Structures are given as C-alpha cells and as structure tokens.
Amino acid sequence: MDIAAIMSLILKGVSVIESLVSVGQDIAPAIKVVKDLVTGAQTGTITTADLLSAGRALGYRVEKLGPFTRVTAPAQFARNPLVLGTAFGLARGERSGVIADETGWFLLQGLARAGADSAAWLKQRDQQREALLRPVEQARLQQFVAALRADAKIVDRRSEIFRPAAASES
C-alpha cells in the first residue's frame, strides 16, 4: 500500500470519525485504523517519495511550507505550538503522526533542515536586541510621561505673565 492510499484512508477515517462524533457514537475503532495507517507510514512498511505528491494526486490541499524559524513560522503553525514543535522535531524524511487541532488535521514530513549559523547570529545579535528592546523602552517612557501628566497640577498663569507692561505699572 502506498502513501496515497494511506492518506485516502486516513482522510476517509477522519470523515468517519467526524460523522461518528456528530451522532455521538464511539470513535475508538476509527481512531485505531487511522493510527495503524500512520504507524505503517512511519515505520516504513508503507512508503512513498513524499507526502506532497501523494496528497496532490488525491486532490487534497497540501502545502510545502518553509524555510522558516520558530519566530517566523507560518500561520498554520504559529497558532498551534504542538504542530510547530513537531515540525522542528522531525528529521529529514521523517513523518509525524496525525496531529488534530481546531484548524485541521496535520500529517507532517521533514523535507530539509538548516543548521544554525552561530557566527551570523552573533554579528546581528546587538541589532536584534535593539529591535526587541526599543519598543519596550518606548512604551515604558510613554507610560511614565502619561503618569506625570495625570498627577500634575497645572495652573495656567499665562495671562499674568504676558500682561501688558502699561497695566502692570499703575
């Protein structure tokens, strides 16, 4: 069985699970089938080149995301820390299990991994620190000035100071 068939069965299993949930039936048997298929894909008993071509062949929405960092993760991952953590935990060619959350069902495959470049990071560390700290410092300064204005007792004495000289001599 190839991964296209697995994905088809997994997605059919997902629709079966969703329909069982909607009528309040036990979903344990359907979940077991999906997990068994994913386990087969992970252990290599069921193989294919990649999930992208298999998903596209079946007409499912598949996306190749990346490269990205934990800070610049795509929206699909940024909303779900479990999916993001799984993506960074996969080795090249390794596949995840089915990850379900409120935005959908995810089956991830690691395509490539770039090592950290410590020398490049050290070169830009000060600029990164400045970019992160400047807004915080500005916000704190604005809070301080706003508090000063709120506590200040301002008396408008401009009319006394700028009184015409003739009126003050009499």
Residue frames as a rotation matrix with the C-alpha (Angstrom) as fourth column:
MET 1
0.590 0.808 0.000 0.00
0.808 -0.590 0.000 0.00
0.000 0.000 -1.000 0.00
ASP 2
-0.412 -0.760 0.503 1.46
0.725 -0.608 -0.324 3.39
0.552 0.231 0.801 -0.90
ILE 3
-0.827 -0.001 -0.563 1.13
0.444 -0.616 -0.651 6.68
-0.346 -0.788 0.510 0.97
ALA 4
-0.798 0.601 -0.051 -1.55
-0.499 -0.610 0.616 7.96
0.339 0.517 0.786 -1.42
ALA 5
-0.106 0.766 -0.635 -3.77
0.151 0.643 0.751 5.09
0.983 -0.017 -0.184 -0.39
ILE 6
-0.460 -0.128 -0.879 -2.87
0.870 0.134 -0.475 5.70
0.179 -0.983 0.049 3.24
MET 7
-0.979 0.087 -0.187 -3.75
-0.039 -0.968 -0.248 9.38
-0.202 -0.235 0.951 3.00
SER 8
-0.493 0.850 -0.185 -7.01
-0.430 -0.053 0.901 8.48
0.757 0.523 0.391 1.31
LEU 9
-0.012 0.471 -0.882 -7.83
0.559 0.735 0.385 6.05
0.829 -0.488 -0.272 4.08
ILE 10
-0.713 -0.284 -0.641 -6.71
0.698 -0.374 -0.611 8.48
-0.066 -0.883 0.465 6.78
LEU 11
-0.928 0.373 -0.024 -8.88
-0.373 -0.921 0.113 11.24
0.020 0.114 0.993 5.39
LYS 12
-0.178 0.885 -0.430 -11.77
-0.211 0.392 0.895 8.82
0.961 0.251 0.117 4.98
GLY 13
-0.240 0.010 -0.971 -11.14
0.823 0.532 -0.198 7.75
0.514 -0.847 -0.135 8.57
VAL 14
-0.961 -0.123 -0.247 -11.22
0.235 -0.835 -0.498 11.39
-0.145 -0.537 0.831 9.63
SER 15
-0.600 0.800 0.000 -14.57
-0.631 -0.473 0.615 11.91
0.492 0.369 0.788 7.92
VAL 16
-0.011 0.566 -0.825 -15.86
0.272 0.795 0.542 8.71
0.962 -0.218 -0.163 9.55
ILE 17
-0.593 -0.271 -0.758 -14.64
0.792 -0.024 -0.610 9.95
0.147 -0.962 0.229 12.93
GLU 18
-0.973 0.229 0.008 -16.29
-0.228 -0.966 -0.121 13.34
-0.020 -0.119 0.993 12.38
SER 19
-0.270 0.933 -0.238 -19.60
-0.506 0.073 0.860 11.71
0.819 0.353 0.452 11.42
LEU 20
-0.094 0.197 -0.976 -19.43
0.630 0.771 0.094 9.37
0.771 -0.606 -0.197 14.42
VAL 21
-0.859 -0.258 -0.441 -18.78
0.508 -0.529 -0.680 12.32
-0.058 -0.808 0.586 16.72
SER 22
-0.813 0.570 0.119 -21.72
-0.497 -0.786 0.368 14.23
0.303 0.240 0.922 15.24
VAL 23
0.161 0.916 -0.368 -24.10
-0.399 0.402 0.824 11.37
0.903 0.014 0.430 16.12
GLY 24
0.273 -0.082 0.958 -22.42
-0.957 -0.126 0.262 10.65
0.099 -0.989 -0.113 19.46
GLN 25
0.951 0.055 -0.303 -21.05
-0.067 0.997 -0.027 7.17
0.301 0.046 0.953 18.68
ASP 26
0.622 -0.773 0.129 -17.82
0.078 0.225 0.971 5.58
-0.779 -0.594 0.200 19.92
ILE 27
0.854 -0.325 -0.407 -14.90
-0.512 -0.376 -0.773 6.71
0.098 0.868 -0.487 17.76
ALA 28
0.265 -0.813 0.518 -12.20
-0.599 0.282 0.749 4.43
-0.755 -0.509 -0.413 19.23
PRO 29
0.343 -0.166 0.925 -12.28
0.519 0.854 -0.040 1.87
-0.783 0.494 0.379 16.36
ALA 30
0.891 0.008 0.453 -11.94
0.412 -0.430 -0.803 4.58
0.188 0.903 -0.386 13.69
ILE 31
0.719 -0.677 0.157 -9.09
-0.692 -0.679 0.245 6.25
-0.059 -0.285 -0.957 15.56
LYS 32
0.282 -0.619 0.733 -7.30
-0.157 0.724 0.672 2.88
-0.946 -0.305 0.107 15.79
VAL 33
0.612 -0.015 0.790 -7.47
0.723 0.415 -0.552 2.45
-0.320 0.909 0.265 11.99
VAL 34
0.915 -0.272 0.298 -6.03
-0.083 -0.850 -0.519 5.92
0.395 0.450 -0.801 11.40
LYS 35
0.533 -0.749 0.393 -3.26
-0.749 -0.202 0.631 5.34
-0.393 -0.631 -0.669 13.94
ASP 36
0.384 -0.372 0.845 -2.38
0.259 0.922 0.288 1.98
-0.886 0.108 0.451 12.39
LEU 37
0.776 -0.062 0.627 -2.06
0.622 -0.084 -0.778 3.57
0.101 0.995 -0.027 8.96
VAL 38
0.809 -0.505 0.302 0.14
-0.491 -0.862 -0.127 6.36
0.324 -0.046 -0.945 10.28
THR 39
0.449 -0.654 0.609 2.31
-0.478 0.400 0.782 3.86
-0.755 -0.642 -0.133 12.14
GLY 40
0.536 -0.210 0.818 2.80
0.632 0.742 -0.223 1.94
-0.560 0.636 0.530 8.91
ALA 41
0.843 -0.219 0.491 3.87
0.260 -0.634 -0.729 5.12
0.470 0.742 -0.477 7.15
GLN 42
0.698 -0.588 0.410 6.29
-0.716 -0.596 0.363 5.99
0.031 -0.547 -0.837 9.95
THR 43
0.401 -0.550 0.732 7.91
-0.264 0.696 0.668 2.58
-0.877 -0.461 0.134 10.25
GLY 44
-0.410 -0.597 -0.689 8.48
-0.802 -0.123 0.584 2.34
-0.434 0.792 -0.429 6.52
THR 45
-0.579 0.279 0.766 6.24
0.329 0.940 -0.093 -0.63
-0.746 0.198 -0.636 5.88
ILE 46
0.556 0.686 0.470 4.24
0.785 -0.247 -0.568 1.78
-0.274 0.684 -0.676 3.75
THR 47
-0.307 -0.826 -0.474 6.47
0.505 -0.563 0.655 4.06
-0.807 -0.038 0.589 1.68
THR 48
0.707 0.320 0.630 6.45
0.706 -0.360 -0.610 6.81
0.032 0.876 -0.481 -0.91
ALA 49
-0.207 -0.836 0.508 8.76
0.752 -0.468 -0.465 9.60
0.626 0.286 0.725 -2.02
ASP 50
-0.994 -0.107 -0.024 6.89
0.097 -0.753 -0.651 12.36
0.052 -0.649 0.759 -0.23
LEU 51
-0.402 0.895 -0.191 3.52
0.667 0.144 -0.731 13.36
-0.627 -0.422 -0.655 1.09
LEU 52
-0.409 0.222 -0.885 3.19
-0.401 -0.915 -0.044 16.33
-0.820 0.336 0.463 -1.27
SER 53
-0.769 0.077 -0.634 2.82
-0.613 0.192 0.767 14.29
0.181 0.978 -0.100 -4.43
ALA 54
-0.843 0.479 -0.245 0.61
0.505 0.862 -0.050 11.72
0.187 -0.166 -0.968 -2.72
GLY 55
-0.384 0.721 -0.576 -1.76
0.447 -0.401 -0.800 14.34
-0.808 -0.565 -0.168 -1.35
ARG 56
-0.442 0.175 -0.880 -1.93
-0.652 -0.736 0.181 16.22
-0.616 0.654 0.439 -4.64
ALA 57
-0.939 0.063 -0.339 -2.63
-0.215 0.663 0.717 13.01
0.270 0.746 -0.609 -6.53
LEU 58
-0.585 0.756 -0.294 -5.69
0.811 0.549 -0.201 12.52
0.009 -0.356 -0.934 -4.35
GLY 59
-0.111 0.554 0.825 -6.81
0.467 -0.704 0.535 16.13
0.877 0.445 -0.180 -4.75
TYR 60
0.566 0.282 -0.775 -6.23
0.824 -0.182 0.536 17.17
0.010 -0.942 -0.335 -1.15
ARG 61
0.838 -0.283 0.467 -4.94
-0.217 -0.957 -0.190 20.55
0.501 0.058 -0.864 -0.10
VAL 62
0.562 -0.753 -0.342 -1.23
0.812 0.421 0.405 20.11
-0.161 -0.505 0.848 0.63
GLU 63
0.935 -0.290 0.205 1.35
-0.237 -0.939 -0.248 22.79
0.264 0.183 -0.947 1.21
LYS 64
0.222 -0.936 -0.272 5.11
0.874 0.314 -0.370 22.93
0.432 -0.155 0.888 1.29
LEU 65
0.969 0.159 0.186 5.97
0.047 -0.867 0.496 25.42
0.241 -0.472 -0.848 3.99
GLY 66
0.577 -0.788 -0.214 9.38
0.383 0.030 0.923 26.83
-0.721 -0.614 0.320 4.64
PRO 67
-0.361 -0.576 -0.734 12.05
0.678 0.378 -0.630 27.52
0.640 -0.725 0.254 5.19
PHE 68
0.465 0.507 0.725 11.03
-0.202 -0.737 0.645 29.11
0.862 -0.446 -0.241 8.47
THR 69
-0.763 -0.645 -0.041 12.19
-0.037 0.107 -0.994 29.59
0.645 -0.757 -0.105 12.03
ARG 70
-0.425 0.618 -0.661 10.27
0.902 0.348 -0.254 29.30
0.073 -0.705 -0.706 15.27
VAL 71
-0.527 0.173 -0.832 9.90
0.249 -0.905 -0.345 33.09
-0.812 -0.389 0.434 15.23
THR 72
-0.537 0.278 -0.796 8.82
-0.759 -0.571 0.313 33.34
-0.367 0.773 0.518 11.58
ALA 73
-0.819 0.247 0.519 6.63
0.269 0.963 -0.033 30.25
-0.507 0.113 -0.854 11.48
PRO 74
-0.778 0.612 0.144 3.69
0.031 -0.192 0.981 30.10
0.628 0.767 0.130 9.04
ALA 75
-0.382 0.709 0.592 0.27
-0.872 -0.489 0.023 30.98
0.306 -0.508 0.805 10.43
GLN 76
0.486 0.595 -0.640 -0.85
-0.379 0.803 0.459 27.33
0.787 0.020 0.616 10.42
PHE 77
0.003 -0.592 -0.806 1.99
0.617 0.636 -0.465 26.51
0.787 -0.496 0.367 12.83
ALA 78
-0.792 -0.372 0.484 2.08
-0.064 -0.738 -0.671 29.71
0.608 -0.562 0.561 14.87
ARG 79
-0.002 0.893 0.450 -1.49
-0.833 -0.251 0.493 29.10
0.553 -0.374 0.744 16.08
ASN 80
0.931 0.350 -0.102 -0.63
-0.263 0.839 0.476 25.62
0.253 -0.417 0.873 17.30
PRO 81
0.225 -0.920 0.322 2.53
-0.970 -0.178 0.168 25.06
-0.097 -0.350 -0.932 19.35
LEU 82
0.302 -0.072 0.951 2.14
-0.199 0.970 0.137 21.27
-0.932 -0.231 0.279 19.12
VAL 83
0.906 0.051 0.420 2.32
0.389 0.292 -0.874 21.37
-0.167 0.955 0.245 15.31
LEU 84
0.728 -0.674 0.125 5.27
-0.544 -0.680 -0.492 23.81
0.416 0.291 -0.861 15.41
GLY 85
0.175 -0.669 0.722 7.16
-0.856 0.258 0.447 21.68
-0.486 -0.697 -0.528 17.92
THR 86
0.531 0.091 0.842 6.52
0.171 0.962 -0.212 18.56
-0.830 0.257 0.496 15.88
ALA 87
0.981 -0.153 0.115 7.77
0.081 -0.212 -0.974 20.27
0.174 0.965 -0.196 12.72
PHE 88
0.410 -0.883 0.230 11.06
-0.832 -0.465 -0.303 21.16
0.375 -0.067 -0.925 14.41
GLY 89
0.160 -0.324 0.932 11.38
-0.705 0.623 0.337 17.71
-0.691 -0.712 -0.129 15.94
LEU 90
0.896 0.248 0.367 11.27
0.053 0.762 -0.645 15.84
-0.440 0.598 0.670 12.62
ALA 91
-0.239 -0.970 0.045 14.46
-0.003 0.047 0.999 14.71
-0.971 0.239 -0.014 10.93
ARG 92
-0.397 0.034 -0.917 14.84
-0.875 -0.317 0.367 14.88
-0.278 0.948 0.156 7.15
GLY 93
-0.608 0.238 -0.757 12.40
-0.422 0.711 0.562 12.40
0.672 0.662 -0.332 5.59
GLU 94
-0.925 0.269 -0.268 10.73
0.377 0.566 -0.734 11.57
-0.046 -0.779 -0.625 8.90
ARG 95
-0.376 0.879 0.294 6.93
0.007 -0.314 0.949 11.75
0.926 0.359 0.112 9.14
SER 96
-0.810 0.207 0.548 4.75
-0.586 -0.262 -0.767 12.75
-0.015 -0.943 0.334 12.05
GLY 97
-0.685 0.725 0.071 1.61
0.689 0.676 -0.261 11.10
-0.238 -0.130 -0.963 13.24
VAL 98
-0.100 0.735 0.671 -1.73
0.590 -0.499 0.635 12.73
0.802 0.459 -0.383 12.61
ILE 99
-0.863 -0.147 -0.484 -1.98
0.475 -0.563 -0.676 15.91
-0.173 -0.813 0.556 14.65
ALA 100
-0.068 0.926 0.370 -5.53
0.796 -0.173 0.580 17.15
0.602 0.334 -0.725 15.14
ASP 101
-0.798 -0.038 -0.602 -6.43
0.458 -0.688 -0.563 20.62
-0.393 -0.725 0.566 16.33
GLU 102
0.052 0.932 -0.358 -9.22
0.343 -0.353 -0.870 23.14
-0.938 -0.078 -0.338 15.84
THR 103
0.066 -0.067 -0.996 -7.79
-0.727 -0.687 -0.001 24.31
-0.684 0.724 -0.094 12.49
GLY 104
0.538 0.171 -0.826 -7.45
-0.776 0.482 -0.406 20.89
0.329 0.859 0.392 10.90
TRP 105
0.861 -0.301 0.410 -5.58
0.101 0.891 0.442 17.61
-0.498 -0.339 0.798 10.72
PHE 106
0.491 -0.782 -0.383 -1.86
-0.871 -0.452 -0.193 17.69
-0.022 0.428 -0.903 10.04
LEU 107
0.822 -0.444 0.357 0.48
0.409 0.896 0.173 15.00
-0.397 0.003 0.918 8.74
LEU 108
0.741 -0.584 -0.331 3.98
-0.611 -0.791 0.029 16.46
-0.278 0.181 -0.943 8.54
GLN 109
0.750 -0.625 0.217 7.14
0.661 0.724 -0.199 15.31
-0.033 0.292 0.956 6.79
GLY 110
0.441 -0.693 -0.571 10.56
-0.068 -0.660 0.748 16.86
-0.895 -0.291 -0.338 7.32
LEU 111
0.964 -0.064 0.257 11.97
0.263 0.112 -0.958 17.87
0.033 0.992 0.125 3.94
ALA 112
0.123 -0.955 0.270 15.16
0.442 -0.191 -0.877 19.70
0.889 0.227 0.399 4.91
ARG 113
0.847 0.036 -0.531 16.91
0.514 -0.311 0.799 21.15
-0.137 -0.950 -0.282 7.93
ALA 114
0.360 -0.741 0.567 19.38
0.131 -0.561 -0.817 24.01
0.924 0.368 -0.105 8.04
GLY 115
0.066 -0.445 -0.893 21.83
0.971 0.233 -0.044 24.18
0.228 -0.865 0.447 10.89
ALA 116
0.910 0.231 -0.344 22.17
0.344 -0.884 0.317 27.31
-0.231 -0.407 -0.884 12.96
ASP 117
0.210 -0.841 0.499 24.88
0.620 -0.280 -0.733 29.75
0.756 0.463 0.462 11.86
SER 118
0.499 -0.008 -0.867 26.25
0.844 -0.224 0.488 30.98
-0.198 -0.974 -0.105 15.18
ALA 119
-0.592 -0.791 -0.151 28.71
0.716 -0.603 0.352 33.41
-0.369 0.100 0.924 13.61
ALA 120
-0.607 0.445 0.659 25.97
0.360 -0.585 0.727 35.14
0.709 0.678 0.195 11.60
TRP 121
0.480 0.830 -0.285 23.74
0.632 -0.102 0.768 35.31
0.608 -0.549 -0.574 14.65
LEU 122
0.131 -0.510 -0.850 26.47
0.899 -0.300 0.319 36.84
-0.417 -0.806 0.420 16.77
LYS 123
-0.815 -0.453 0.361 27.02
0.575 -0.712 0.403 39.53
0.075 0.536 0.841 14.12
GLN 124
-0.441 0.724 0.530 23.37
0.025 -0.580 0.814 40.60
0.897 0.372 0.238 14.24
ARG 125
-0.222 0.358 -0.907 22.72
0.893 0.447 -0.042 39.96
0.391 -0.820 -0.419 17.94
ASP 126
-0.763 -0.120 -0.635 23.05
0.464 -0.786 -0.409 43.59
-0.450 -0.606 0.656 19.01
GLN 127
-0.860 0.496 -0.121 20.67
-0.448 -0.620 0.644 44.81
0.245 0.608 0.755 16.28
GLN 128
-0.282 0.777 -0.563 18.18
0.276 0.628 0.728 42.09
0.919 0.050 -0.391 17.19
ARG 129
-0.390 0.077 -0.918 18.38
0.921 0.033 -0.388 43.02
0.001 -0.996 -0.084 20.87
GLU 130
-0.931 0.009 -0.366 17.90
0.018 -0.997 -0.071 46.70
-0.365 -0.072 0.928 19.99
ALA 131
-0.692 0.701 -0.175 14.90
-0.359 -0.123 0.925 45.93
0.627 0.703 0.336 17.78
LEU 132
-0.134 0.645 -0.752 13.28
0.596 0.659 0.459 43.92
0.792 -0.387 -0.473 20.57
LEU 133
-0.350 -0.084 -0.933 14.06
0.923 -0.200 -0.328 46.30
-0.159 -0.976 0.147 23.44
ARG 134
-0.984 -0.097 0.147 13.38
0.128 -0.967 0.222 49.69
0.121 0.237 0.964 21.78
PRO 135
-0.258 0.952 0.167 9.56
-0.078 -0.192 0.978 49.27
0.963 0.239 0.123 21.63
VAL 136
0.275 0.319 -0.907 9.51
0.822 0.411 0.394 48.11
0.498 -0.854 -0.150 25.25
GLU 137
-0.591 -0.580 -0.561 11.60
0.778 -0.594 -0.206 51.09
-0.214 -0.558 0.802 26.35
GLN 138
-0.886 0.296 0.356 9.42
-0.054 -0.830 0.555 53.50
0.460 0.472 0.752 24.36
ALA 139
0.075 0.965 -0.250 6.24
0.258 0.223 0.940 52.06
0.963 -0.135 -0.232 25.86
ARG 140
0.103 -0.110 -0.989 7.66
0.989 0.120 0.090 52.41
0.109 -0.987 0.122 29.38
LEU 141
-0.879 -0.451 -0.153 8.70
0.459 -0.888 -0.020 56.01
-0.127 -0.088 0.988 28.70
GLN 142
-0.589 0.738 0.329 5.22
-0.117 -0.481 0.869 56.81
0.800 0.473 0.369 27.37
GLN 143
0.287 0.663 -0.692 3.66
0.643 0.403 0.652 55.27
0.710 -0.631 -0.311 30.49
PHE 144
-0.323 -0.519 -0.792 5.94
0.933 -0.314 -0.175 57.38
-0.158 -0.795 0.585 32.69
VAL 145
-0.986 -0.040 0.165 5.08
0.087 -0.953 0.290 60.63
0.145 0.300 0.943 30.86
ALA 146
-0.211 0.977 0.014 1.36
0.043 -0.005 0.999 59.79
0.977 0.212 -0.041 30.94
ALA 147
0.232 0.240 -0.942 1.57
0.903 0.306 0.301 59.17
0.361 -0.921 -0.146 34.70
LEU 148
-0.726 -0.543 -0.422 3.37
0.651 -0.740 -0.169 62.50
-0.220 -0.398 0.891 35.18
ARG 149
-0.825 0.463 0.323 0.66
-0.135 -0.718 0.683 64.31
0.548 0.520 0.655 33.22
ALA 150
0.078 0.911 -0.405 -2.10
0.360 0.354 0.863 62.56
0.930 -0.213 -0.300 35.16
ASP 151
0.198 -0.073 -0.978 -0.56
0.978 0.076 0.192 63.53
0.061 -0.994 0.087 38.55
ALA 152
-0.784 -0.593 0.185 0.46
0.592 -0.803 -0.068 67.08
0.190 0.056 0.980 37.57
LYS 153
0.288 0.800 -0.526 -1.45
0.808 -0.498 -0.315 70.07
-0.514 -0.335 -0.790 38.88
ILE 154
-0.582 -0.487 0.652 -1.26
0.799 -0.493 0.344 72.56
0.154 0.721 0.676 36.04
VAL 155
0.268 0.581 -0.769 -2.18
0.586 -0.732 -0.349 76.18
-0.765 -0.357 -0.536 36.69
ASP 156
0.116 -0.157 0.981 -2.48
0.945 -0.286 -0.157 78.40
0.306 0.945 0.115 33.65
ARG 157
0.338 -0.091 -0.937 -0.75
0.562 -0.778 0.279 81.71
-0.755 -0.621 -0.212 34.57
ARG 158
-0.366 -0.503 0.783 -0.06
0.931 -0.192 0.312 82.93
-0.007 0.843 0.538 31.08
SER 159
0.493 0.614 0.616 -2.42
0.606 -0.751 0.263 85.88
0.624 0.244 -0.742 31.48
GLU 160
0.918 -0.206 -0.338 -0.39
0.184 -0.534 0.825 87.14
-0.350 -0.820 -0.453 34.46
ILE 161
0.038 -0.992 0.122 2.99
0.592 0.120 0.797 86.60
-0.805 0.042 0.592 32.85
PHE 162
-0.593 -0.263 0.761 2.12
0.804 -0.231 0.548 88.11
0.032 0.937 0.348 29.49
ARG 163
0.473 0.762 -0.443 0.12
0.779 -0.596 -0.193 91.08
-0.411 -0.254 -0.875 30.87
PRO 164
0.489 -0.292 0.822 0.77
0.526 -0.653 -0.545 94.33
0.696 0.699 -0.166 29.03
ALA 165
-0.469 -0.813 -0.345 3.50
0.801 -0.227 -0.554 96.46
0.372 -0.536 0.757 30.65
ALA 166
-0.620 0.272 0.736 1.24
-0.229 -0.960 0.162 99.54
0.750 -0.068 0.657 30.95
ALA 167
0.477 0.876 -0.071 -1.27
-0.237 0.206 0.949 97.71
0.846 -0.436 0.306 33.06
SER 168
0.425 -0.366 -0.828 1.40
0.773 0.622 0.122 96.48
0.471 -0.692 0.547 35.47
GLU 169
-0.655 -0.718 0.236 2.88
0.516 -0.653 -0.555 99.99
0.552 -0.242 0.798 36.13
SER 170
-0.215 0.614 0.759 -0.33
-0.329 -0.778 0.536 101.52
0.919 -0.135 0.370 37.51
